[in-house]
């Protein structure tokens, strides 16, 4: 009978190998000691996005300081999904929702895009990274999504990679249903989902997006979805159709 | 050229017909007057879940009181989707997230279910109803989802309708991927999605669920999803596969 893996998973930037020791972040030390009230010797699991997942034992737990001794490897690093989410930042908890859910659902790159109707002028990337890390730890991912600097829509479209299709969730258009539109794509297709701000893309932005040959315009049902709902639904359909949910 | 429909949509319980007049709720009156700062004569759209969607003009706007004069019909009532969400209530904003997203995505019935590991002892149905109404108004739905009284899992399973399949999102099982499992169902299938509490169903609950002949067990990808994420993803896949998103 195999022991259950440790319940608490932590991302660490350091390399992981049996017998090694890693320093945890002050936030992790605080969480383990003051929130979870774990004692030295407690088991945790560690991952870093490169070396798989490892058991570890906590050493001394000080105020804002903790170290862990690395034990056996639980899982090898698996190849990660290759799906980007390109999203116009929105306000408040709906932005947190996008980052958390995209991470759980397996997105590899989160790319904020600034559009004509984007009302958020500054994106707190540290907050996005903290949300993504928490979601990765909780969802048993073995890596973190990469969170990129915001870019203007014109620049994003001008620099768009030739081999990556861009799924444009087009609320008001006459595009085919997303499930239908994706059904013909080969399984190894590199993809990205594009979602707009709460007010949608401006007409000239719609035209620029529509003129890019890598774009696949799709609709997500007969109702009007909020920006975070559209992002979550589109990622789900990608993963189920050509991503890592095909089972 | 047709005029754009009014931007603000309101649910009212009253019957709607051209030339009629309806009293809006105190909360709606407050929102129209003090938040949106609309004046008498402003256009809104009204729906009640039975008579379609109608234009209306605001009459006098008092403190917590407003009336509207009904104009022309914008859309006839369309047949609604027939998909239930049966969900173990969870804490805080994630419960709001389930209700809001399920409403946007077109669920017809929201059924809270109490399970062994459900830590929420009381569900605030008024709060759920208010969230659902706001999401319906915003998403251009023509009806509200029905929000049922919480029921214990044993009772729910004992009374489960013979002709309605129950899709069980089984995190840790070896069930087929949801997209694959649903692919063979006829389009008119009556369905429901079942999602558990944050700690999952207890083993004896898993067994009871598995023994019901209407149950289809499915998995939602290789990661561990939070309860709200699983609900949103499963509704999306149902709607795209056999619901009203097939375009």
Interface residues (C-beta under 8 A of the other chain):
Chain A: X93 X97 X100 X101 X104 X105 X106 X138 X139 X140 X141 X176 X177 X178 X179 X180 X219 X220 X221 X222 X223 X224 X225 X226 X229 X232 X233 X236 X237 X239 X240 X241 X243 X244 X245 X246 X247
Chain B: X93 X97 X100 X101 X104 X105 X106 X138 X139 X140 X141 X176 X177 X178 X179 X180 X219 X220 X221 X222 X223 X224 X225 X226 X229 X232 X233 X236 X237 X239 X240 X241 X243 X244 X245 X246 X247
